[in-house]
């Protein structure tokens, strides 16, 4: 008889179904932000800063 593997909660203690419910709410908002002009601009600034830090 195979044992059912418990999903890893990475030490949070948060049940997987609650994480999934939160993701269903947050993901569309995050996607909308990054598709917006403001999100594109902030991502470009972050990416440029990250590139500069990696060159150091």
N, CA, C and O atoms as a Tripos MOL2 file, in Angstrom:
@<TRIPOS>MOLECULE
protein
  224   223    56     0     0
PROTEIN
NO_CHARGES

@<TRIPOS>ATOM
      1 N           0.8420   -1.1720    0.0000 N.3       1 UNK1
      2 CA          0.0000    0.0000    0.0000 C.3       1 UNK1
      3 C           0.8970    1.2490    0.0000 C.2       1 UNK1
      4 O           1.7440    1.4090    0.8790 O.2       1 UNK1
      5 N           0.7070    2.1110   -0.9720 N.am      2 UNK2
      6 CA          1.5180    3.3140   -1.0940 C.3       2 UNK2
      7 C           0.9980    4.4060   -0.1570 C.2       2 UNK2
      8 O          -0.2060    4.6270   -0.0270 O.2       2 UNK2
      9 N           1.9520    5.0760    0.4880 N.am      3 UNK3
     10 CA          1.5680    6.1940    1.3560 C.3       3 UNK3
     11 C           1.3760    7.4420    0.5080 C.2       3 UNK3
     12 O           2.1320    7.6970   -0.4290 O.2       3 UNK3
     13 N           0.3690    8.2020    0.8450 N.am      4 UNK4
     14 CA          0.1190    9.4570    0.1400 C.3       4 UNK4
     15 C           1.0930   10.5040    0.6700 C.2       4 UNK4
     16 O           1.1810   10.7230    1.8780 O.2       4 UNK4
     17 N           1.8230   11.1520   -0.2390 N.am      5 UNK5
     18 CA          2.8090   12.1400    0.1520 C.3       5 UNK5
     19 C           2.1060   13.4450    0.5310 C.2       5 UNK5
     20 O           1.2580   13.9510   -0.2050 O.2       5 UNK5
     21 N           2.4750   13.9700    1.6870 N.am      6 UNK6
     22 CA          1.9130   15.2360    2.1480 C.3       6 UNK6
     23 C           2.5330   16.3800    1.3450 C.2       6 UNK6
     24 O           3.7530   16.4320    1.1910 O.2       6 UNK6
     25 N           1.7040   17.3040    0.8300 N.am      7 UNK7
     26 CA          2.2670   18.4370    0.0780 C.3       7 UNK7
     27 C           3.1680   19.2750    0.9730 C.2       7 UNK7
     28 O           2.8790   19.4590    2.1550 O.2       7 UNK7
     29 N           4.2480   19.7780    0.4150 N.am      8 UNK8
     30 CA          5.1980   20.5940    1.1650 C.3       8 UNK8
     31 C           4.6390   22.0050    1.3050 C.2       8 UNK8
     32 O           4.3510   22.6630    0.3050 O.2       8 UNK8
     33 N           4.4860   22.4680    2.5400 N.am      9 UNK9
     34 CA          4.0150   23.8340    2.7810 C.3       9 UNK9
     35 C           5.1750   24.7710    3.0840 C.2       9 UNK9
     36 O           4.9600   25.9190    3.4720 O.2       9 UNK9
     37 N           6.4090   24.2890    2.9100 N.am     10 UNK10
     38 CA          7.6280   25.0660    3.1180 C.3      10 UNK10
     39 C           7.6710   25.7130    4.4960 C.2      10 UNK10
     40 O           8.1980   26.8130    4.6640 O.2      10 UNK10
     41 N           7.1110   25.0200    5.4700 N.am     11 UNK11
     42 CA          7.1720   25.4780    6.8460 C.3      11 UNK11
     43 C           6.1740   26.5630    7.2000 C.2      11 UNK11
     44 O           6.2450   27.1250    8.2930 O.2      11 UNK11
     45 N           5.2430   26.8730    6.3020 N.am     12 UNK12
     46 CA          4.2890   27.9480    6.5830 C.3      12 UNK12
     47 C           3.1320   27.4840    7.4450 C.2      12 UNK12
     48 O           2.5670   28.2720    8.2030 O.2      12 UNK12
     49 N           2.7740   26.2170    7.3380 N.am     13 UNK13
     50 CA          1.6140   25.7110    8.0460 C.3      13 UNK13
     51 C           0.3070   26.0740    7.3570 C.2      13 UNK13
     52 O          -0.7710   25.7820    7.8750 O.2      13 UNK13
     53 N           0.3960   26.7080    6.1910 N.am     14 UNK14
     54 CA         -0.8010   27.1080    5.4490 C.3      14 UNK14
     55 C          -1.2440   25.9350    4.5790 C.2      14 UNK14
     56 O          -0.4510   25.4210    3.7900 O.2      14 UNK14
     57 N          -2.4950   25.5060    4.7110 N.am     15 UNK15
     58 CA         -2.9820   24.3930    3.8970 C.3      15 UNK15
     59 C          -2.9240   24.7410    2.4020 C.2      15 UNK15
     60 O          -3.1530   25.8860    2.0100 O.2      15 UNK15
     61 N          -2.6170   23.7440    1.5870 N.am     16 UNK16
     62 CA         -2.4710   23.9390    0.1460 C.3      16 UNK16
     63 C          -3.7170   24.5650   -0.4740 C.2      16 UNK16
     64 O          -3.6010   25.4180   -1.3530 O.2      16 UNK16
     65 N          -4.9090   24.1560   -0.0310 N.am     17 UNK17
     66 CA         -6.1260   24.7040   -0.6430 C.3      17 UNK17
     67 C          -6.2600   26.2010   -0.3720 C.2      17 UNK17
     68 O          -6.8430   26.9210   -1.1820 O.2      17 UNK17
     69 N          -5.7310   26.6810    0.7540 N.am     18 UNK18
     70 CA         -5.7740   28.1130    1.0440 C.3      18 UNK18
     71 C          -4.7660   28.8780    0.1940 C.2      18 UNK18
     72 O          -5.0500   29.9920   -0.2460 O.2      18 UNK18
     73 N          -3.6070   28.3010   -0.0380 N.am     19 UNK19
     74 CA         -2.6050   28.9160   -0.9030 C.3      19 UNK19
     75 C          -3.1630   29.0270   -2.3230 C.2      19 UNK19
     76 O          -3.0160   30.0590   -2.9780 O.2      19 UNK19
     77 N          -3.8020   27.9550   -2.7870 N.am     20 UNK20
     78 CA         -4.3810   27.9580   -4.1340 C.3      20 UNK20
     79 C          -5.4990   28.9900   -4.2540 C.2      20 UNK20
     80 O          -5.6020   29.6610   -5.2810 O.2      20 UNK20
     81 N          -6.3310   29.1290   -3.2350 N.am     21 UNK21
     82 CA         -7.4110   30.1190   -3.2650 C.3      21 UNK21
     83 C          -6.8220   31.5340   -3.3310 C.2      21 UNK21
     84 O          -7.3190   32.3790   -4.0760 O.2      21 UNK21
     85 N          -5.7850   31.7870   -2.5680 N.am     22 UNK22
     86 CA         -5.1350   33.0920   -2.5850 C.3      22 UNK22
     87 C          -4.5190   33.3610   -3.9620 C.2      22 UNK22
     88 O          -4.6240   34.4680   -4.4890 O.2      22 UNK22
     89 N          -3.8890   32.3590   -4.5290 N.am     23 UNK23
     90 CA         -3.2800   32.5170   -5.8490 C.3      23 UNK23
     91 C          -4.3330   32.8320   -6.9110 C.2      23 UNK23
     92 O          -4.0810   33.6270   -7.8170 O.2      23 UNK23
     93 N          -5.5120   32.2110   -6.8030 N.am     24 UNK24
     94 CA         -6.5800   32.4800   -7.7790 C.3      24 UNK24
     95 C          -7.0390   33.9310   -7.7120 C.2      24 UNK24
     96 O          -7.4790   34.4900   -8.7170 O.2      24 UNK24
     97 N          -6.9400   34.5420   -6.5350 N.am     25 UNK25
     98 CA         -7.3310   35.9450   -6.3720 C.3      25 UNK25
     99 C          -6.2060   36.8800   -6.8210 C.2      25 UNK25
    100 O          -6.4560   37.8650   -7.5160 O.2      25 UNK25
    101 N          -4.9710   36.5740   -6.4260 N.am     26 UNK26
    102 CA         -3.8560   37.4740   -6.6810 C.3      26 UNK26
    103 C          -3.3070   37.4210   -8.1040 C.2      26 UNK26
    104 O          -2.9190   38.4560   -8.6470 O.2      26 UNK26
    105 N          -3.2650   36.2530   -8.7120 N.am     27 UNK27
    106 CA         -2.6290   36.1100  -10.0190 C.3      27 UNK27
    107 C          -3.2230   37.0420  -11.0680 C.2      27 UNK27
    108 O          -2.4580   37.7080  -11.7650 O.2      27 UNK27
    109 N          -4.5390   37.1270  -11.2210 N.am     28 UNK28
    110 CA         -5.0730   38.0470  -12.2290 C.3      28 UNK28
    111 C          -4.6980   39.5120  -11.9650 C.2      28 UNK28
    112 O          -4.4740   40.2760  -12.9040 O.2      28 UNK28
    113 N          -4.6330   39.8980  -10.6910 N.am     29 UNK29
    114 CA         -4.2430   41.2670  -10.3460 C.3      29 UNK29
    115 C          -2.7750   41.5210  -10.6980 C.2      29 UNK29
    116 O          -2.4330   42.5800  -11.2240 O.2      29 UNK29
    117 N          -1.9280   40.5640  -10.4120 N.am     30 UNK30
    118 CA         -0.5050   40.6880  -10.7250 C.3      30 UNK30
    119 C          -0.3060   40.7590  -12.2380 C.2      30 UNK30
    120 O           0.4640   41.5830  -12.7300 O.2      30 UNK30
    121 N          -1.0020   39.8930  -12.9680 N.am     31 UNK31
    122 CA         -0.8930   39.8980  -14.4280 C.3      31 UNK31
    123 C          -1.3610   41.2320  -15.0030 C.2      31 UNK31
    124 O          -0.7140   41.7840  -15.8930 O.2      31 UNK31
    125 N          -2.4760   41.7490  -14.5030 N.am     32 UNK32
    126 CA         -2.9980   43.0260  -14.9950 C.3      32 UNK32
    127 C          -1.9990   44.1500  -14.7390 C.2      32 UNK32
    128 O          -1.8070   45.0170  -15.5920 O.2      32 UNK32
    129 N          -1.3650   44.1380  -13.5740 N.am     33 UNK33
    130 CA         -0.3760   45.1720  -13.2660 C.3      33 UNK33
    131 C           0.7810   45.1270  -14.2530 C.2      33 UNK33
    132 O           1.1700   46.1610  -14.7970 O.2      33 UNK33
    133 N           1.3330   43.9440  -14.4910 N.am     34 UNK34
    134 CA          2.4930   43.8470  -15.3720 C.3      34 UNK34
    135 C           2.1420   44.0760  -16.8320 C.2      34 UNK34
    136 O           3.0350   44.3300  -17.6410 O.2      34 UNK34
    137 N           0.8710   43.9950  -17.1890 N.am     35 UNK35
    138 CA          0.4440   44.3050  -18.5500 C.3      35 UNK35
    139 C           0.1640   45.8010  -18.7190 C.2      35 UNK35
    140 O           0.0650   46.2850  -19.8470 O.2      35 UNK35
    141 N           0.0370   46.5340  -17.6170 N.am     36 UNK36
    142 CA         -0.2440   47.9710  -17.6700 C.3      36 UNK36
    143 C           1.0250   48.7540  -18.0180 C.2      36 UNK36
    144 O           2.1370   48.2330  -17.9200 O.2      36 UNK36
    145 N           0.8380   50.0240  -18.4270 N.am     37 UNK37
    146 CA          1.9890   50.8870  -18.7230 C.3      37 UNK37
    147 C           2.8650   51.0580  -17.4910 C.2      37 UNK37
    148 O           4.0900   50.9700  -17.5710 O.2      37 UNK37
    149 N           2.2250   51.3050  -16.3520 N.am     38 UNK38
    150 CA          2.9710   51.4960  -15.1090 C.3      38 UNK38
    151 C           3.7800   50.2490  -14.7660 C.2      38 UNK38
    152 O           4.9480   50.3450  -14.3870 O.2      38 UNK38
    153 N           3.1670   49.0950  -14.8980 N.am     39 UNK39
    154 CA          3.8570   47.8390  -14.6020 C.3      39 UNK39
    155 C           5.0180   47.5970  -15.5360 C.2      39 UNK39
    156 O           6.0800   47.1460  -15.1080 O.2      39 UNK39
    157 N           4.8260   47.8960  -16.8220 N.am     40 UNK40
    158 CA          5.9030   47.7300  -17.8040 C.3      40 UNK40
    159 C           7.0700   48.6570  -17.4680 C.2      40 UNK40
    160 O           8.2310   48.2570  -17.5490 O.2      40 UNK40
    161 N           6.7510   49.9090  -17.0860 N.am     41 UNK41
    162 CA          7.7830   50.8790  -16.7500 C.3      41 UNK41
    163 C           8.5570   50.4460  -15.5030 C.2      41 UNK41
    164 O           9.7870   50.4960  -15.4780 O.2      41 UNK41
    165 N           7.8190   50.0190  -14.4640 N.am     42 UNK42
    166 CA          8.4860   49.5860  -13.2280 C.3      42 UNK42
    167 C           9.3400   48.3450  -13.4610 C.2      42 UNK42
    168 O          10.4230   48.2190  -12.8900 O.2      42 UNK42
    169 N           8.8570   47.4320  -14.2950 N.am     43 UNK43
    170 CA          9.6370   46.2320  -14.5950 C.3      43 UNK43
    171 C          10.9150   46.6050  -15.3410 C.2      43 UNK43
    172 O          11.9820   46.0640  -15.0480 O.2      43 UNK43
    173 N          10.8160   47.5260  -16.3040 N.am     44 UNK44
    174 CA         12.0040   47.9500  -17.0520 C.3      44 UNK44
    175 C          13.0180   48.6000  -16.1100 C.2      44 UNK44
    176 O          14.2170   48.3470  -16.2240 O.2      44 UNK44
    177 N          12.5440   49.4400  -15.1780 N.am     45 UNK45
    178 CA         13.4430   50.0780  -14.2080 C.3      45 UNK45
    179 C          14.1020   49.0310  -13.3130 C.2      45 UNK45
    180 O          15.3050   49.0950  -13.0610 O.2      45 UNK45
    181 N          13.3170   48.0730  -12.8350 N.am     46 UNK46
    182 CA         13.8520   47.0190  -11.9760 C.3      46 UNK46
    183 C          14.8860   46.2000  -12.7380 C.2      46 UNK46
    184 O          15.9410   45.8610  -12.2020 O.2      46 UNK46
    185 N          14.5740   45.8840  -13.9960 N.am     47 UNK47
    186 CA         15.4650   45.0510  -14.8030 C.3      47 UNK47
    187 C          16.7880   45.7870  -15.0720 C.2      47 UNK47
    188 O          17.8540   45.1720  -15.0430 O.2      47 UNK47
    189 N          16.7200   47.0950  -15.3310 N.am     48 UNK48
    190 CA         17.9230   47.8780  -15.5520 C.3      48 UNK48
    191 C          18.7690   47.9320  -14.2790 C.2      48 UNK48
    192 O          19.9920   47.8010  -14.3350 O.2      48 UNK48
    193 N          18.1190   48.1230  -13.1470 N.am     49 UNK49
    194 CA         18.8360   48.1740  -11.8680 C.3      49 UNK49
    195 C          19.4850   46.8240  -11.5830 C.2      49 UNK49
    196 O          20.6270   46.7570  -11.1280 O.2      49 UNK49
    197 N          18.7580   45.7700  -11.8500 N.am     50 UNK50
    198 CA         19.2940   44.4210  -11.6270 C.3      50 UNK50
    199 C          20.5190   44.1740  -12.5010 C.2      50 UNK50
    200 O          21.5130   43.6060  -12.0490 O.2      50 UNK50
    201 N          20.4340   44.6100  -13.7640 N.am     51 UNK51
    202 CA         21.5690   44.4500  -14.6800 C.3      51 UNK51
    203 C          22.7830   45.2010  -14.2000 C.2      51 UNK51
    204 O          23.9040   44.7000  -14.2850 O.2      51 UNK51
    205 N          22.5660   46.4160  -13.6880 N.am     52 UNK52
    206 CA         23.6750   47.2300  -13.1730 C.3      52 UNK52
    207 C          24.3070   46.5700  -11.9480 C.2      52 UNK52
    208 O          25.5270   46.5980  -11.7880 O.2      52 UNK52
    209 N          23.4880   45.9810  -11.0920 N.am     53 UNK53
    210 CA         24.0150   45.3140   -9.8880 C.3      53 UNK53
    211 C          24.8150   44.0740  -10.2530 C.2      53 UNK53
    212 O          25.7970   43.7550   -9.5830 O.2      53 UNK53
    213 N          24.4140   43.3740  -11.2980 N.am     54 UNK54
    214 CA         25.1310   42.1580  -11.6970 C.3      54 UNK54
    215 C          26.4810   42.4620  -12.3150 C.2      54 UNK54
    216 O          27.3910   41.6350  -12.2810 O.2      54 UNK54
    217 N          26.6070   43.6600  -12.8840 N.am     55 UNK55
    218 CA         27.8860   44.0560  -13.4980 C.3      55 UNK55
    219 C          28.9310   44.4240  -12.4500 C.2      55 UNK55
    220 O          30.1290   44.3990  -12.7300 O.2      55 UNK55
    221 N          28.4830   44.7620  -11.2500 N.am     56 UNK56
    222 CA         29.4080   45.1870  -10.1840 C.3      56 UNK56
    223 C          30.2470   44.0610   -9.6680 C.2      56 UNK56
    224 O          31.0680   44.2620   -8.7730 O.2      56 UNK56
@<TRIPOS>BOND
     1     1     2 1
     2     2     3 1
     3     3     4 2
     4     3     5 am
     5     5     6 1
     6     6     7 1
     7     7     8 2
     8     7     9 am
     9     9    10 1
    10    10    11 1
    11    11    12 2
    12    11    13 am
    13    13    14 1
    14    14    15 1
    15    15    16 2
    16    15    17 am
    17    17    18 1
    18    18    19 1
    19    19    20 2
    20    19    21 am
    21    21    22 1
    22    22    23 1
    23    23    24 2
    24    23    25 am
    25    25    26 1
    26    26    27 1
    27    27    28 2
    28    27    29 am
    29    29    30 1
    30    30    31 1
    31    31    32 2
    32    31    33 am
    33    33    34 1
    34    34    35 1
    35    35    36 2
    36    35    37 am
    37    37    38 1
    38    38    39 1
    39    39    40 2
    40    39    41 am
    41    41    42 1
    42    42    43 1
    43    43    44 2
    44    43    45 am
    45    45    46 1
    46    46    47 1
    47    47    48 2
    48    47    49 am
    49    49    50 1
    50    50    51 1
    51    51    52 2
    52    51    53 am
    53    53    54 1
    54    54    55 1
    55    55    56 2
    56    55    57 am
    57    57    58 1
    58    58    59 1
    59    59    60 2
    60    59    61 am
    61    61    62 1
    62    62    63 1
    63    63    64 2
    64    63    65 am
    65    65    66 1
    66    66    67 1
    67    67    68 2
    68    67    69 am
    69    69    70 1
    70    70    71 1
    71    71    72 2
    72    71    73 am
    73    73    74 1
    74    74    75 1
    75    75    76 2
    76    75    77 am
    77    77    78 1
    78    78    79 1
    79    79    80 2
    80    79    81 am
    81    81    82 1
    82    82    83 1
    83    83    84 2
    84    83    85 am
    85    85    86 1
    86    86    87 1
    87    87    88 2
    88    87    89 am
    89    89    90 1
    90    90    91 1
    91    91    92 2
    92    91    93 am
    93    93    94 1
    94    94    95 1
    95    95    96 2
    96    95    97 am
    97    97    98 1
    98    98    99 1
    99    99   100 2
   100    99   101 am
   101   101   102 1
   102   102   103 1
   103   103   104 2
   104   103   105 am
   105   105   106 1
   106   106   107 1
   107   107   108 2
   108   107   109 am
   109   109   110 1
   110   110   111 1
   111   111   112 2
   112   111   113 am
   113   113   114 1
   114   114   115 1
   115   115   116 2
   116   115   117 am
   117   117   118 1
   118   118   119 1
   119   119   120 2
   120   119   121 am
   121   121   122 1
   122   122   123 1
   123   123   124 2
   124   123   125 am
   125   125   126 1
   126   126   127 1
   127   127   128 2
   128   127   129 am
   129   129   130 1
   130   130   131 1
   131   131   132 2
   132   131   133 am
   133   133   134 1
   134   134   135 1
   135   135   136 2
   136   135   137 am
   137   137   138 1
   138   138   139 1
   139   139   140 2
   140   139   141 am
   141   141   142 1
   142   142   143 1
   143   143   144 2
   144   143   145 am
   145   145   146 1
   146   146   147 1
   147   147   148 2
   148   147   149 am
   149   149   150 1
   150   150   151 1
   151   151   152 2
   152   151   153 am
   153   153   154 1
   154   154   155 1
   155   155   156 2
   156   155   157 am
   157   157   158 1
   158   158   159 1
   159   159   160 2
   160   159   161 am
   161   161   162 1
   162   162   163 1
   163   163   164 2
   164   163   165 am
   165   165   166 1
   166   166   167 1
   167   167   168 2
   168   167   169 am
   169   169   170 1
   170   170   171 1
   171   171   172 2
   172   171   173 am
   173   173   174 1
   174   174   175 1
   175   175   176 2
   176   175   177 am
   177   177   178 1
   178   178   179 1
   179   179   180 2
   180   179   181 am
   181   181   182 1
   182   182   183 1
   183   183   184 2
   184   183   185 am
   185   185   186 1
   186   186   187 1
   187   187   188 2
   188   187   189 am
   189   189   190 1
   190   190   191 1
   191   191   192 2
   192   191   193 am
   193   193   194 1
   194   194   195 1
   195   195   196 2
   196   195   197 am
   197   197   198 1
   198   198   199 1
   199   199   200 2
   200   199   201 am
   201   201   202 1
   202   202   203 1
   203   203   204 2
   204   203   205 am
   205   205   206 1
   206   206   207 1
   207   207   208 2
   208   207   209 am
   209   209   210 1
   210   210   211 1
   211   211   212 2
   212   211   213 am
   213   213   214 1
   214   214   215 1
   215   215   216 2
   216   215   217 am
   217   217   218 1
   218   218   219 1
   219   219   220 2
   220   219   221 am
   221   221   222 1
   222   222   223 1
   223   223   224 2
@<TRIPOS>SUBSTRUCTURE
     1 UNK1         2 RESIDUE 1 A UNK
     2 UNK2         6 RESIDUE 1 A UNK
     3 UNK3        10 RESIDUE 1 A UNK
     4 UNK4        14 RESIDUE 1 A UNK
     5 UNK5        18 RESIDUE 1 A UNK
     6 UNK6        22 RESIDUE 1 A UNK
     7 UNK7        26 RESIDUE 1 A UNK
     8 UNK8        30 RESIDUE 1 A UNK
     9 UNK9        34 RESIDUE 1 A UNK
    10 UNK10       38 RESIDUE 1 A UNK
    11 UNK11       42 RESIDUE 1 A UNK
    12 UNK12       46 RESIDUE 1 A UNK
    13 UNK13       50 RESIDUE 1 A UNK
    14 UNK14       54 RESIDUE 1 A UNK
    15 UNK15       58 RESIDUE 1 A UNK
    16 UNK16       62 RESIDUE 1 A UNK
    17 UNK17       66 RESIDUE 1 A UNK
    18 UNK18       70 RESIDUE 1 A UNK
    19 UNK19       74 RESIDUE 1 A UNK
    20 UNK20       78 RESIDUE 1 A UNK
    21 UNK21       82 RESIDUE 1 A UNK
    22 UNK22       86 RESIDUE 1 A UNK
    23 UNK23       90 RESIDUE 1 A UNK
    24 UNK24       94 RESIDUE 1 A UNK
    25 UNK25       98 RESIDUE 1 A UNK
    26 UNK26      102 RESIDUE 1 A UNK
    27 UNK27      106 RESIDUE 1 A UNK
    28 UNK28      110 RESIDUE 1 A UNK
    29 UNK29      114 RESIDUE 1 A UNK
    30 UNK30      118 RESIDUE 1 A UNK
    31 UNK31      122 RESIDUE 1 A UNK
    32 UNK32      126 RESIDUE 1 A UNK
    33 UNK33      130 RESIDUE 1 A UNK
    34 UNK34      134 RESIDUE 1 A UNK
    35 UNK35      138 RESIDUE 1 A UNK
    36 UNK36      142 RESIDUE 1 A UNK
    37 UNK37      146 RESIDUE 1 A UNK
    38 UNK38      150 RESIDUE 1 A UNK
    39 UNK39      154 RESIDUE 1 A UNK
    40 UNK40      158 RESIDUE 1 A UNK
    41 UNK41      162 RESIDUE 1 A UNK
    42 UNK42      166 RESIDUE 1 A UNK
    43 UNK43      170 RESIDUE 1 A UNK
    44 UNK44      174 RESIDUE 1 A UNK
    45 UNK45      178 RESIDUE 1 A UNK
    46 UNK46      182 RESIDUE 1 A UNK
    47 UNK47      186 RESIDUE 1 A UNK
    48 UNK48      190 RESIDUE 1 A UNK
    49 UNK49      194 RESIDUE 1 A UNK
    50 UNK50      198 RESIDUE 1 A UNK
    51 UNK51      202 RESIDUE 1 A UNK
    52 UNK52      206 RESIDUE 1 A UNK
    53 UNK53      210 RESIDUE 1 A UNK
    54 UNK54      214 RESIDUE 1 A UNK
    55 UNK55      218 RESIDUE 1 A UNK
    56 UNK56      222 RESIDUE 1 A UNK
